[in-house]
Amino acid sequence: MSIPSEEEVEQFVSSTLTSMTREDMEAAIAPAMAEQTGMDGATIADYITSMSDEDLKELFSRALTEQYHTQYATQVEQQLSTMTNEQLAAALDMAITQYTEEMCALYYDEILEFSDSTYEKNLITLGCVDLDSPTTVNLYASSFANKDVIKEAISEYNQTVDDLEEISYTDYVGLMMSSITTIIDAVTYVLIAFVAVSLIVSSIMIGVITLISVQERTKEIGILRAIGASKRNVSSMFNAETVIIGFTSGLLGVVITYLLCIPINLILHKLTGLNNLSAILPVQTAVILIIISMLLTLIAGIIPSRSAAKKDPVVALRTE
């Protein structure tokens, strides 16, 4: 009842704008803006003058809409103030039958008032709180491990009771950590992509270097074959060299990582104030990384080593 329809508002605004010039709009809106903002008239006038016709019409249309809503609500309030409760109830019953779903939704959003009080707050106000049967319990774990223990205990309990007796809980720390974990995973995937590209490039370079070594040592290969070395011996020699290169590079990378962890941890401790937050490389991981480095170099050197083993000793001895 106290909210006009959109058609009425649009008709009022359009008819008012049609009958007014720009000067009329400026004269009508300047006092209202001065009252709302507390600025002097000269500043308001300069601001309004700098506005385009479209901006001024839009601003004035909003002001007219608010004015019409206020006037309409005041008129309806005056009419309803003279009616009894029975008349108000009867008028509401008659109006509801004519309401559309959009009007009911607008009435629900704009008119109805809802209390901020909850069921628990009402029980506290009425003094009906029983500490032996609480509605909610807040648990604060001292560590992530203890949080997981509490979560597992609740899950085990829920498996032994009916659905109505199950304990529902919200893991706020888990919700926050899930978003952080998602970001960390995204960064990790990007780093893994860079590492994969670098490993592929390094493997290709090792293969190229081994192949160049084979070409430069062709005569040496011929001598080895001439004194009785088999193809397998020649191939194993180059494979051993590539494995040694992989072991040396992997070991060097691990040592550099351990050395870099020292200044990184000092910076982390100083910036965060958390002494438990440290960058570490476990020994097991270091060993695995060295083994991976050796395997990559071995795989990259297989083709050049086989190429060396297949060389004809006679042709190899003639090579300068």
Secondary structure, DSSP 4 states (H G I P E B T S, - for coil): --S--HHHHHHHHHHHHHT--HHHHHHHHHHHHHHHH---HHHHHHHHHTS-HHHHHHHHHHHHHHHHHHHHHHHHHHHHHTS-HHHHHHHHHHHHTT--HHHHHHHHHHT-------HHHHHHHHT---TTS-S------SSHHHHHHHHHHHHHHHTTS-GGGPPP---HHHHHHHHHHHHHHHHHHHHHHHHHHHHHHHHHHHHHHHHHHHHHTHHHHHHHHHTT--HHHHHHHHHHHHHHHHHHHHHHHHHHHHHHHHHHHHHHHHHH--TT------HHHHHHHHHHHHHHHHHHTHHHHHHHHTS-HHHHHH--
